[in-house]
């Protein structure tokens, strides 16, 4: 099994390279001149995209091929007071530059829309804003020229007093989405509401690939071990959605999320780095059934945590683990 590791959005190793610089609506309104305020938003977004490209170059130099974009590339892009603004008129060349780099270097990239993007909501206004956010994330991937292998990963959402009905409502609302948005979505178990078993059930009904978050599964489960669900989770990745203009002919490698608890009292928050032993146990359990796996590290120290984890793997060299490069290993069953 070949395992590739990636990290989320920000680097702690590259200075002054935030891809998430922003502006509040209050600051926007204080400028007074609407057109001038929009031009400032576009300048911030252009800087975010420039820094994203810097991070991708850093990733390439470190052999990191799995990366999650910041969802805040364009500040205020989905705000209700700015729906007449089309930022892509100015920003498309910058998006294309990012997308060209991703394609040239065969990287796997994704977004993770914020927690307020929920399709299980009973509120029409929240549903409308959630769909608008999914449309925006799809538009950014489209502007990069990336096909349906680039996904938007989301959670089912809240239970709203009736978890079974909320899961049904997610499915109903998902079915109303256009295929081009559906094609972009993966679904992840969460740490408080929808556990891995419940998320897997929704994935089976919708055809969505499931991203297993191992930390979430550890704190929110029904007594099962994560590898006991793996064969069924793996099945959700065998027939990925395809876009008509860019069909996916090879199934994507499954993806999992990993992180470690901050401490014994705060088991849901993420630590700076990742403990090797729980991850290695999981990888050994699934290795026979899994030719390839992509792992997104959600540690506080971002790429530094990835490098620390790779150093930890080196201590197991010769015990069924082969270091392939700076961000991937081969694990022999």
C-alpha angles and dihedrals in degrees: 000000000000113000122194122193130211140169141220126270104288131068123210089191099058115066124227094001105124112156090192106067109146150176128222122230088243090058090045092054093046091064088071097203107085096201091049090049091051091049088054091051089052092050091052091048091049089053090049090053091046089053090047089057090049089053092049089053089050089050093050091051088053095044091246108153100169119073140157118218121225111257088217097071091121113038116225091359094145099033112134093232093056103050091119091061119094106194093181092072088074102023103048094095090054091048090048091053090054092046093048090053091049093050096043091053096039095237125169111228136175146165129232107206113217124273092262090069099093128155093189093069120122091208117095093208093053091046091051092051090046092054090046089054092050089049089051093051090048090049091054091051090046090051088055089053092238122152128225093287085082105080142194108224118208142166125240090246136221129349094224092202095305115061096183092053091045091055089050090049090052089055092046093049092044089055090058093058119101114256092248090061093041090052090061099053132100123177127226133195115240135219101243114023121018110036126201095271092050093045091049090053091055091047090055091052096046101034091237120150112245123229107205113215103202095195092050090048091052093055097036116040145116096239097284125128114238094241090055088070096042102097091054092045089049089055090060089064097051097084109035122189116261133206117231092233095043111026118198105227099173120057114246120249109254118259130216133185122226135189137141130237116268091229142323093279096045104041097159099055119084124254124225092256141014127263110233103209101065091045094047091050090054093047093051091050094054101033097098093056099038123070094182137011134182117209124200112205112214098186123138093243093056113193091009088061089051092053090047091052092050089052089052091052090055089067088064095051108137093027095093094293124111120187107223100180141320095307110020141062139188114228116199114210 
